[in-house]
C-alpha cells in the first residue's frame, strides 16, 4: 500500500518522520511505499543570485527520505510548485495513494502555521483517506501527540454510507488498534431514551461485535447534542490516539457528519484524525 506524506521540511515534521513508533504504526496499517512531497511557492525563484533554496530543499528532503528508508519503506521524493493542497491531492490521485498524511500544529487558526493551513485545505478537498497527525511543541523540540497512531480509536458514525466507508478502515487498522469507542450523536431536539436511541444502540452493538471478532476491545456510546461538540467531548473523556470520521455524510435520521462537522473536529481535536471522504465516480 502507498501513502503520500506531505512535509514542509520543518523540525516538527522531521520529528514525526523520525518516530520509529509512528512509522511502525503505518506499517501495521499496511503502508510500505511512501511518496514524500514538499510544495514550494510559485513565487520563489530557486535560480536567484546567491540563493540556494533548491539545494537546501533537496538536502532536507534527502535527509527525511533516509529516515523513512532506514525503517524499511520504499520512498520516492517530489518537489512541486503551486498551491499545497492541490498539489498534494493531485499527487495522491496520480500515484493512486491509499492514504495521505499531513502534520498539523495547534488547535486554533491563530496557532496554525503553513502545514496547519495545508492540513485544513487538504481535508476540505480530500478524495483519499487523510491522516492528520498532531504535532505539539515540546519543552526542547516538537513532539508527536500520539506515537501509537491507531492504538485507541474513537469512531463517530451517523450510520450513513460514508460513515460505513470510514468503518471499513478497521480492516486495515485491526493489527494496530487495541481499543475502539463507537459513538453516535443523536439530534439535540430528539428525546433521549426514545426509539431512535434504541435503534442506534442496536446498530452500534452490531458494529462492536464485528470489531470484537477482530480482537479489538470495544465500547459503544450514544449521546445527544451537536455532533462536533459531542465528538470532541468524547475525545476528552476517552483519550483516543485517533478520531476516525467520515466527511460530508448524511444519516437516515438527519445530517450529522457534514463537512462543517468533520472540519471542526479536524481543526479542534487534540488527537490524530483519520478522515475518510465519500466515494466518487472515477
LOSE-528055 format. One record per residue: x, y, z of N, C-alpha, C in turn. Coordinates in steps of 0.02 Angstrom, whole numbers, padded with zeros to 5 digits, always signed. Example, Ala and Ser with C-alpha at 12.3 -4.5 7.8 and 13.67 -1.06 7.14 Angstrom:
residues 2
((+00660 -00284 +00390) (+00615 -00225 +00390) (+00660 -00165 +00390))
((+00642 -00112 +00354) (+00684 -00053 +00357) (+00645 +00002 +00394))
This chain:
residues 282
((+00042 -00060 +00000) (+00000 +00000 +00000) (+00044 +00062 +00000))
((+00014 +00116 -00025) (+00053 +00177 -00038) (+00024 +00237 -00002))
((+00069 +00279 +00026) (+00048 +00340 +00059) (+00084 +00399 +00030))
((+00049 +00455 +00025) (+00080 +00519 +00009) (+00091 +00555 +00075))
((+00153 +00572 +00091) (+00170 +00604 +00154) (+00193 +00675 +00138))
((+00154 +00725 +00161) (+00170 +00795 +00147) (+00218 +00821 +00200))
((+00270 +00856 +00179) (+00318 +00884 +00226) (+00334 +00957 +00207))
((+00339 +00998 +00258) (+00363 +01066 +00246) (+00437 +01072 +00265))
((+00468 +01013 +00277) (+00540 +01008 +00292) (+00558 +01039 +00358))
((+00509 +01050 +00401) (+00521 +01081 +00466) (+00544 +01029 +00516))
((+00569 +01053 +00574) (+00589 +01008 +00628) (+00529 +00969 +00654))
((+00470 +01000 +00652) (+00410 +00966 +00676) (+00394 +00905 +00635))
((+00395 +00912 +00569) (+00380 +00855 +00526) (+00436 +00804 +00529))
((+00497 +00827 +00536) (+00553 +00779 +00542) (+00546 +00738 +00605))
((+00518 +00768 +00659) (+00506 +00731 +00720) (+00457 +00674 +00707))
((+00403 +00688 +00670) (+00354 +00637 +00654) (+00384 +00582 +00610))
((+00422 +00603 +00560) (+00453 +00555 +00515) (+00506 +00514 +00551))
((+00537 +00544 +00602) (+00589 +00510 +00639) (+00565 +00466 +00696))
((+00499 +00464 +00707) (+00471 +00423 +00761) (+00464 +00351 +00737))
((+00504 +00307 +00765) (+00501 +00237 +00744) (+00433 +00207 +00760))
((+00403 +00227 +00817) (+00338 +00200 +00836) (+00284 +00221 +00786))
((+00285 +00285 +00766) (+00236 +00309 +00716) (+00243 +00270 +00651))
((+00305 +00260 +00630) (+00316 +00226 +00566) (+00295 +00152 +00570))
((+00306 +00121 +00628) (+00283 +00052 +00637) (+00207 +00048 +00632))
((+00173 +00100 +00658) (+00100 +00101 +00653) (+00077 +00105 +00581))
((+00112 +00145 +00541) (+00095 +00150 +00470) (+00106 +00082 +00435))
((+00159 +00047 +00455) (+00171 -00019 +00426) (+00117 -00068 +00446))
((+00093 -00063 +00508) (+00038 -00106 +00530) (-00026 -00090 +00491))
((-00034 -00028 +00472) (-00091 -00008 +00430) (-00085 -00039 +00361))
((-00023 -00053 +00341) (-00011 -00085 +00276) (+00032 -00045 +00228))
((+00055 +00014 +00251) (+00095 +00057 +00207) (+00165 +00029 +00200))
((+00188 +00021 +00138) (+00257 +00000 +00127) (+00293 +00047 +00078))
((+00256 +00089 +00044) (+00285 +00137 -00004) (+00261 +00207 +00013))
((+00307 +00255 +00015) (+00290 +00323 +00033) (+00315 +00371 -00021))
((+00269 +00415 -00043) (+00288 +00471 -00087) (+00295 +00532 -00042))
((+00356 +00552 -00030) (+00371 +00609 +00014) (+00371 +00672 -00029))
((+00325 +00718 -00013) (+00316 +00776 -00057) (+00321 +00841 -00017))
((+00356 +00889 -00046) (+00355 +00957 -00020) (+00334 +01004 -00076))
((+00296 +01055 -00058) (+00269 +01101 -00108) (+00298 +01170 -00094))
((+00329 +01199 -00144) (+00358 +01266 -00137) (+00313 +01317 -00171))
((+00320 +01379 -00149) (+00280 +01432 -00177) (+00300 +01446 -00249))
((+00251 +01459 -00293) (+00269 +01476 -00362) (+00304 +01543 -00367))
((+00302 +01582 -00313) (+00335 +01648 -00313) (+00408 +01644 -00294))
((+00431 +01585 -00270) (+00500 +01577 -00251) (+00541 +01555 -00311))
((+00592 +01592 -00326) (+00636 +01576 -00383) (+00701 +01546 -00357))
((+00711 +01483 -00371) (+00770 +01449 -00345) (+00834 +01471 -00381))
((+00827 +01502 -00438) (+00887 +01521 -00475) (+00910 +01593 -00462))
((+00883 +01626 -00411) (+00904 +01694 -00396) (+00977 +01696 -00374))
((+01014 +01748 -00394) (+01084 +01753 -00375) (+01092 +01749 -00298))
((+01138 +01706 -00275) (+01150 +01699 -00204) (+01101 +01655 -00168))
((+01052 +01630 -00204) (+01001 +01588 -00172) (+01018 +01515 -00180))
((+01012 +01477 -00126) (+01023 +01405 -00128) (+00961 +01369 -00101))
((+00901 +01398 -00114) (+00840 +01368 -00089) (+00831 +01298 -00116))
((+00844 +01291 -00181) (+00836 +01225 -00212) (+00881 +01173 -00181))
((+00943 +01192 -00168) (+00991 +01146 -00138) (+00973 +01127 -00067))
((+00951 +01176 -00028) (+00932 +01162 +00041) (+00870 +01118 +00044))
((+00823 +01130 -00003) (+00763 +01088 -00006) (+00781 +01016 -00021))
((+00824 +01006 -00069) (+00844 +00938 -00088) (+00880 +00903 -00031))
((+00923 +00940 +00004) (+00959 +00910 +00060) (+00912 +00889 +00116))
((+00865 +00934 +00133) (+00818 +00918 +00187) (+00773 +00859 +00167))
((+00752 +00858 +00104) (+00709 +00804 +00081) (+00747 +00738 +00081))
((+00811 +00741 +00061) (+00852 +00680 +00060) (+00861 +00653 +00131))
((+00869 +00699 +00180) (+00877 +00677 +00249) (+00814 +00642 +00275))
((+00756 +00670 +00260) (+00694 +00639 +00282) (+00682 +00574 +00244))
((+00702 +00572 +00182) (+00696 +00509 +00144) (+00736 +00453 +00177))
((+00798 +00470 +00199) (+00840 +00418 +00231) (+00808 +00392 +00295))
((+00776 +00437 +00333) (+00742 +00415 +00394) (+00689 +00363 +00379))
((+00651 +00374 +00325) (+00598 +00327 +00307) (+00627 +00262 +00279))
((+00679 +00268 +00238) (+00709 +00208 +00208) (+00742 +00165 +00262))
((+00769 +00196 +00314) (+00800 +00157 +00367) (+00749 +00113 +00404))
((+00685 +00132 +00401) (+00633 +00093 +00432) (+00600 +00044 +00384))
((+00627 +00039 +00324) (+00605 -00013 +00277) (+00556 +00008 +00224))
((+00541 +00073 +00219) (+00494 +00097 +00169) (+00530 +00107 +00102))
((+00494 +00094 +00048) (+00515 +00116 -00018) (+00492 +00189 -00026))
((+00538 +00234 -00044) (+00522 +00305 -00042) (+00538 +00338 -00109))
((+00491 +00378 -00133) (+00502 +00423 -00189) (+00491 +00494 -00165))
((+00533 +00540 -00188) (+00527 +00609 -00166) (+00503 +00653 -00223))
((+00466 +00706 -00204) (+00437 +00751 -00253) (+00443 +00823 -00227))
((+00469 +00867 -00269) (+00469 +00939 -00255) (+00424 +00972 -00306))
((+00367 +00997 -00283) (+00317 +01026 -00327) (+00308 +01100 -00312))
((+00285 +01137 -00361) (+00272 +01208 -00352) (+00197 +01221 -00363))
((+00169 +01263 -00321) (+00098 +01280 -00329) (+00062 +01284 -00262))
((-00003 +01275 -00264) (-00045 +01277 -00204) (-00039 +01210 -00169))
((-00017 +01209 -00105) (-00001 +01145 -00072) (-00056 +01093 -00075))
((-00118 +01110 -00055) (-00169 +01058 -00051) (-00186 +01030 -00120))
((-00183 +01072 -00171) (-00197 +01047 -00239) (-00143 +01001 -00263))
((-00081 +01018 -00249) (-00025 +00976 -00271) (-00024 +00911 -00233))
((-00039 +00913 -00167) (-00038 +00852 -00127) (-00093 +00805 -00149))
((-00155 +00830 -00155) (-00210 +00787 -00177) (-00201 +00764 -00248))
((-00172 +00807 -00290) (-00159 +00788 -00359) (-00109 +00731 -00363))
((-00056 +00734 -00323) (-00007 +00680 -00321) (-00039 +00616 -00296))
((-00080 +00622 -00244) (-00113 +00563 -00216) (-00156 +00528 -00269))
((-00190 +00566 -00310) (-00228 +00537 -00365) (-00183 +00505 -00417))
((-00129 +00539 -00433) (-00085 +00515 -00486) (-00051 +00449 -00468))
((-00032 +00441 -00405) (+00002 +00379 -00385) (-00047 +00328 -00356))
((-00112 +00346 -00355) (-00163 +00301 -00328) (-00149 +00284 -00255))
((-00138 +00335 -00215) (-00120 +00326 -00145) (-00178 +00297 -00105))
((-00162 +00256 -00056) (-00211 +00229 -00010) (-00222 +00275 +00050))
((-00175 +00320 +00063) (-00177 +00364 +00120) (-00137 +00426 +00106))
((-00161 +00483 +00131) (-00124 +00546 +00129) (-00110 +00565 +00202))
((-00048 +00587 +00216) (-00029 +00605 +00284) (-00005 +00677 +00284))
((-00034 +00718 +00328) (-00009 +00786 +00338) (-00003 +00798 +00413))
((+00044 +00841 +00431) (+00052 +00860 +00501) (+00013 +00922 +00516))
((-00006 +00930 +00579) (-00044 +00989 +00599) (-00020 +01011 +00668))
((-00005 +01075 +00674) (+00018 +01103 +00738) (-00032 +01154 +00762))
((-00055 +01147 +00824) (-00100 +01197 +00854) (-00173 +01179 +00842))
((-00216 +01203 +00888) (-00287 +01188 +00884) (-00329 +01249 +00864))
((-00298 +01306 +00851) (-00337 +01365 +00832) (-00308 +01396 +00770))
((-00349 +01433 +00731) (-00323 +01464 +00670) (-00262 +01509 +00683))
((-00259 +01541 +00741) (-00203 +01585 +00756) (-00138 +01545 +00766))
((-00146 +01482 +00789) (-00087 +01440 +00802) (-00065 +01401 +00741))
((-00110 +01392 +00693) (-00094 +01351 +00635) (-00046 +01387 +00589))
((+00009 +01353 +00571) (+00057 +01383 +00526) (+00048 +01351 +00457))
((+00102 +01349 +00419) (+00097 +01325 +00350) (+00064 +01258 +00344))
((+00091 +01209 +00381) (+00064 +01141 +00373) (-00005 +01136 +00402))
((-00022 +01179 +00453) (-00089 +01178 +00480) (-00140 +01201 +00429))
((-00124 +01255 +00395) (-00168 +01279 +00341) (-00175 +01226 +00287))
((-00119 +01194 +00271) (-00120 +01142 +00220) (-00165 +01084 +00241))
((-00159 +01063 +00304) (-00200 +01008 +00329) (-00274 +01025 +00322))
((-00292 +01085 +00340) (-00363 +01105 +00337) (-00387 +01104 +00264))
((-00347 +01130 +00218) (-00368 +01132 +00148) (-00367 +01064 +00115))
((-00319 +01022 +00134) (-00319 +00954 +00107) (-00381 +00917 +00131))
((-00399 +00928 +00195) (-00459 +00895 +00222) (-00522 +00916 +00185))
((-00526 +00978 +00167) (-00586 +01004 +00132) (-00593 +00974 +00062))
((-00538 +00956 +00032) (-00540 +00935 -00038) (-00516 +00863 -00048))
((-00507 +00826 +00007) (-00478 +00759 +00003) (-00523 +00711 -00036))
((-00492 +00670 -00077) (-00527 +00616 -00112) (-00498 +00548 -00092))
((-00450 +00550 -00047) (-00418 +00489 -00020) (-00421 +00493 +00056))
((-00421 +00437 +00091) (-00417 +00440 +00164) (-00358 +00484 +00186))
((-00370 +00526 +00235) (-00321 +00575 +00257) (-00306 +00566 +00331))
((-00243 +00558 +00349) (-00222 +00557 +00419) (-00191 +00624 +00436))
((-00224 +00660 +00482) (-00196 +00722 +00507) (-00159 +00705 +00572))
((-00094 +00711 +00570) (-00052 +00690 +00627) (-00036 +00751 +00670))
((-00053 +00747 +00734) (-00043 +00803 +00780) (+00030 +00807 +00803))
((+00057 +00867 +00798) (+00125 +00881 +00821) (+00120 +00939 +00869))
((+00149 +00931 +00929) (+00145 +00983 +00980) (+00214 +01008 +00997))
((+00216 +01068 +01025) (+00280 +01097 +01045) (+00301 +01068 +01112))
((+00358 +01032 +01113) (+00385 +01006 +01175) (+00428 +01057 +01210))
((+00456 +01038 +01267) (+00498 +01085 +01304) (+00560 +01105 +01265))
((+00589 +01057 +01231) (+00650 +01071 +01194) (+00640 +01070 +01118))
((+00596 +01027 +01095) (+00585 +01018 +01024) (+00515 +00992 +01013))
((+00490 +00994 +00951) (+00422 +00969 +00937) (+00416 +00895 +00953))
((+00355 +00874 +00971) (+00341 +00804 +00986) (+00276 +00784 +00951))
((+00270 +00721 +00933) (+00206 +00697 +00907) (+00159 +00687 +00967))
((+00096 +00704 +00957) (+00048 +00700 +01013) (+00036 +00628 +01034))
((+00033 +00582 +00985) (+00020 +00511 +00999) (+00063 +00469 +00954))
((+00115 +00440 +00982) (+00159 +00399 +00940) (+00124 +00336 +00915))
((+00083 +00306 +00959) (+00044 +00247 +00938) (-00018 +00272 +00900))
((-00010 +00283 +00836) (-00060 +00320 +00797) (-00130 +00291 +00804))
((-00136 +00226 +00800) (-00202 +00195 +00795) (-00219 +00149 +00854))
((-00184 +00155 +00909) (-00194 +00109 +00965) (-00264 +00113 +00993))
((-00289 +00175 +01003) (-00357 +00186 +01029) (-00394 +00230 +00980))
((-00449 +00205 +00953) (-00485 +00240 +00900) (-00555 +00260 +00925))
((-00572 +00323 +00916) (-00640 +00347 +00926) (-00673 +00353 +00858))
((-00723 +00312 +00846) (-00758 +00312 +00781) (-00826 +00344 +00789))
((-00839 +00398 +00754) (-00903 +00433 +00757) (-00944 +00416 +00695))
((-01006 +00395 +00706) (-01047 +00374 +00649) (-01118 +00402 +00653))
((-01144 +00420 +00596) (-01216 +00437 +00589) (-01251 +00382 +00549))
((-01217 +00325 +00538) (-01244 +00267 +00502) (-01256 +00282 +00428))
((-01222 +00332 +00403) (-01228 +00348 +00331) (-01182 +00303 +00291))
((-01190 +00306 +00225) (-01147 +00267 +00181) (-01074 +00287 +00190))
((-01062 +00352 +00197) (-00993 +00375 +00205) (-00964 +00354 +00273))
((-01007 +00354 +00325) (-00984 +00330 +00390) (-00966 +00256 +00387))
((-01003 +00218 +00347) (-00987 +00147 +00337) (-00919 +00140 +00302))
((-00905 +00185 +00255) (-00840 +00184 +00222) (-00784 +00197 +00273))
((-00797 +00242 +00319) (-00748 +00256 +00371) (-00738 +00194 +00415))
((-00793 +00160 +00432) (-00788 +00100 +00474) (-00745 +00046 +00440))
((-00748 +00043 +00374) (-00709 -00006 +00337) (-00634 +00002 +00349))
((-00613 +00060 +00373) (-00542 +00070 +00389) (-00517 +00021 +00442))
((-00563 -00004 +00484) (-00542 -00052 +00535) (-00512 -00115 +00505))
((-00529 -00132 +00443) (-00498 -00190 +00411) (-00423 -00180 +00405))
((-00403 -00116 +00396) (-00331 -00101 +00392) (-00302 -00086 +00461))
((-00343 -00064 +00506) (-00319 -00043 +00572) (-00315 -00100 +00622))
((-00344 -00158 +00607) (-00354 -00209 +00658) (-00289 -00232 +00690))
((-00233 -00233 +00654) (-00170 -00255 +00684) (-00137 -00200 +00725))
((-00162 -00138 +00718) (-00133 -00081 +00755) (-00178 -00056 +00811))
((-00243 -00075 +00810) (-00292 -00049 +00857) (-00308 -00099 +00911))
((-00302 -00077 +00974) (-00318 -00120 +01031) (-00386 -00103 +01061))
((-00407 -00041 +01054) (-00468 -00018 +01087) (-00506 +00030 +01041))
((-00572 +00023 +01038) (-00613 +00067 +00996) (-00674 +00089 +01035))
((-00691 +00153 +01027) (-00753 +00180 +01054) (-00798 +00199 +00995))
((-00858 +00171 +00992) (-00904 +00185 +00938) (-00956 +00234 +00964))
((-00960 +00292 +00931) (-01002 +00347 +00954) (-01054 +00366 +00903))
((-01116 +00373 +00926) (-01169 +00403 +00885) (-01198 +00462 +00922))
((-01206 +00518 +00887) (-01234 +00579 +00917) (-01304 +00589 +00890))
((-01353 +00587 +00934) (-01422 +00598 +00914) (-01436 +00673 +00911))
((-01483 +00693 +00869) (-01501 +00764 +00864) (-01524 +00792 +00931))
((-01506 +00854 +00946) (-01523 +00882 +01012) (-01598 +00888 +01024))
((-01639 +00892 +00971) (-01711 +00901 +00981) (-01747 +00836 +00994))
((-01712 +00778 +00985) (-01745 +00714 +00995) (-01741 +00694 +01068))
((-01795 +00669 +01095) (-01798 +00650 +01166) (-01752 +00591 +01179))
((-01711 +00598 +01230) (-01665 +00544 +01249) (-01705 +00483 +01272))
((-01680 +00424 +01254) (-01713 +00362 +01275) (-01770 +00341 +01230))
((-01779 +00376 +01175) (-01832 +00360 +01128) (-01815 +00301 +01084))
((-01859 +00288 +01036) (-01850 +00231 +00991) (-01786 +00238 +00950))
((-01771 +00300 +00930) (-01711 +00310 +00890) (-01648 +00291 +00928))
((-01645 +00305 +00993) (-01587 +00287 +01033) (-01579 +00211 +01036))
((-01635 +00176 +01044) (-01633 +00103 +01047) (-01606 +00075 +00981))
((-01630 +00103 +00926) (-01606 +00082 +00860) (-01531 +00095 +00853))
((-01509 +00154 +00875) (-01438 +00171 +00870) (-01396 +00124 +00912))
((-01418 +00108 +00971) (-01381 +00063 +01015) (-01376 -00006 +00983))
((-01429 -00028 +00951) (-01428 -00093 +00918) (-01378 -00094 +00859))
((-01378 -00040 +00821) (-01332 -00035 +00764) (-01260 -00032 +00788))
((-01247 +00007 +00841) (-01179 +00009 +00869) (-01158 -00059 +00895))
((-01205 -00096 +00926) (-01189 -00162 +00952) (-01167 -00209 +00896))
((-01200 -00204 +00838) (-01181 -00246 +00781) (-01110 -00229 +00758))
((-01095 -00164 +00756) (-01027 -00143 +00736) (-00976 -00166 +00787))
((-00993 -00160 +00851) (-00948 -00181 +00905) (-00933 -00256 +00899))
((-00983 -00296 +00882) (-00973 -00368 +00876) (-00923 -00382 +00820))
((-00926 -00344 +00766) (-00879 -00354 +00711) (-00808 -00338 +00733))
((-00799 -00284 +00772) (-00732 -00266 +00794) (-00706 -00315 +00846))
((-00749 -00338 +00889) (-00726 -00385 +00940) (-00704 -00451 +00908))
((-00734 -00468 +00851) (-00712 -00528 +00816) (-00642 -00519 +00786))
((-00620 -00456 +00780) (-00553 -00441 +00757) (-00503 -00437 +00815))
((-00528 -00445 +00876) (-00485 -00440 +00934) (-00478 -00370 +00962))
((-00524 -00325 +00942) (-00522 -00256 +00965) (-00572 -00246 +01022))
((-00548 -00225 +01080) (-00592 -00211 +01137) (-00634 -00150 +01120))
((-00701 -00155 +01128) (-00746 -00104 +01102) (-00798 -00083 +01153))
((-00811 -00017 +01155) (-00867 +00010 +01194) (-00912 +00049 +01146))
((-00976 +00056 +01163) (-01022 +00095 +01122) (-01052 +00152 +01164))
((-01063 +00209 +01132) (-01088 +00268 +01166) (-01139 +00303 +01122))
((-01197 +00320 +01149) (-01246 +00361 +01115) (-01255 +00425 +01155))
((-01247 +00481 +01121) (-01255 +00545 +01155) (-01303 +00589 +01116))
((-01326 +00642 +01149) (-01372 +00689 +01117) (-01339 +00758 +01117))
((-01344 +00793 +01060) (-01316 +00860 +01056) (-01291 +00876 +00987))
((-01251 +00928 +00983) (-01220 +00946 +00919) (-01161 +00899 +00906))
((-01157 +00874 +00844) (-01111 +00820 +00828) (-01039 +00838 +00845))
((-01014 +00894 +00821) (-00943 +00911 +00832) (-00928 +00918 +00906))
((-00973 +00952 +00943) (-00962 +00962 +01015) (-00958 +00895 +01052))
((-01003 +00850 +01035) (-01005 +00786 +01070) (-00946 +00741 +01051))
((-00925 +00745 +00988) (-00866 +00706 +00967) (-00804 +00730 +01006))
((-00797 +00796 +01012) (-00739 +00823 +01048) (-00744 +00809 +01123))
((-00805 +00809 +01150) (-00814 +00791 +01220) (-00795 +00718 +01232))
((-00815 +00674 +01186) (-00797 +00604 +01192) (-00722 +00594 +01186))
((-00691 +00634 +01143) (-00618 +00630 +01138) (-00585 +00647 +01204))
((-00609 +00700 +01237) (-00581 +00720 +01301) (-00592 +00666 +01354))
((-00648 +00631 +01351) (-00665 +00580 +01401) (-00627 +00515 +01391))
((-00622 +00493 +01328) (-00595 +00426 +01316) (-00522 +00426 +01292))
((-00494 +00485 +01278) (-00423 +00492 +01261) (-00401 +00445 +01205))
((-00431 +00450 +01146) (-00409 +00408 +01090) (-00343 +00435 +01062))
((-00308 +00393 +01026) (-00249 +00417 +00990) (-00269 +00442 +00921))
((-00326 +00419 +00895) (-00351 +00442 +00830) (-00427 +00444 +00831))
((-00455 +00497 +00803) (-00527 +00502 +00790) (-00539 +00483 +00718))
((-00582 +00435 +00707) (-00599 +00411 +00640) (-00668 +00437 +00621))
((-00673 +00474 +00566) (-00736 +00505 +00548) (-00742 +00510 +00472))
((-00803 +00504 +00448) (-00817 +00515 +00378) (-00834 +00588 +00366))
((-00822 +00613 +00307) (-00838 +00683 +00293) (-00899 +00686 +00247))
((-00938 +00739 +00257) (-00997 +00753 +00215) (-01045 +00694 +00212))
((-01058 +00663 +00269) (-01104 +00607 +00272) (-01176 +00631 +00279))
((-01223 +00586 +00269) (-01293 +00601 +00280) (-01327 +00540 +00309))
((-01349 +00546 +00371) (-01379 +00490 +00405) (-01453 +00483 +00389))
((-01482 +00426 +00410) (-01553 +00414 +00398) (-01596 +00459 +00443))
((-01569 +00477 +00502) (-01608 +00519 +00547) (-01602 +00592 +00527))
((-01541 +00616 +00517) (-01529 +00684 +00494) (-01456 +00690 +00477))
((-01438 +00745 +00445) (-01368 +00755 +00428) (-01329 +00771 +00491))
((-01277 +00731 +00504) (-01236 +00742 +00563) (-01163 +00756 +00544))
((-01132 +00708 +00511) (-01061 +00716 +00495) (-01053 +00754 +00430))
((-01072 +00817 +00432) (-01066 +00860 +00373) (-00994 +00882 +00365))
((-00980 +00916 +00309) (-00914 +00943 +00300) (-00895 +00989 +00357))
((-00943 +01029 +00382) (-00928 +01076 +00435) (-00911 +01039 +00500))
((-00944 +00983 +00514) (-00930 +00945 +00574) (-00862 +00912 +00570))
((-00848 +00877 +00516) (-00783 +00844 +00510) (-00727 +00896 +00508))
((-00741 +00954 +00478) (-00691 +01007 +00476) (-00677 +01033 +00546))
((-00729 +01042 +00586) (-00721 +01066 +00653) (-00682 +01016 +00696))
((-00698 +00952 +00689) (-00663 +00901 +00726) (-00590 +00898 +00705))
((-00577 +00902 +00640) (-00509 +00901 +00615) (-00469 +00959 +00643))
((-00500 +01018 +00647) (-00465 +01077 +00670) (-00454 +01078 +00745))
((-00501 +01051 +00784) (-00500 +01060 +00856) (-00478 +00999 +00896))
((-00480 +00941 +00867) (-00461 +00881 +00905) (-00387 +00884 +00924))
((-00372 +00857 +00982) (-00303 +00856 +01005) (-00268 +00790 +00988))
((-00305 +00742 +00965) (-00276 +00679 +00943) (-00270 +00681 +00867))
((-00243 +00628 +00838) (-00241 +00622 +00765) (-00312 +00614 +00739))
((-00322 +00631 +00676) (-00388 +00623 +00644) (-00378 +00584 +00579))
((-00416 +00530 +00572) (-00417 +00493 +00509) (-00483 +00509 +00475))
((-00480 +00547 +00422) (-00539 +00573 +00388) (-00550 +00534 +00323))
((-00610 +00507 +00314) (-00624 +00466 +00255) (-00675 +00503 +00212))
((-00657 +00522 +00151) (-00704 +00559 +00108) (-00753 +00512 +00074))
((-00806 +00539 +00045) (-00854 +00497 +00009) (-00823 +00466 -00052))
((-00853 +00411 -00074) (-00831 +00381 -00137) (-00849 +00427 -00194))
((-00815 +00419 -00250) (-00830 +00461 -00307) (-00827 +00418 -00370))
((-00861 +00441 -00421) (-00860 +00407 -00485) (-00797 +00427 -00522))
((-00757 +00378 -00540) (-00693 +00394 -00574) (-00706 +00401 -00649))
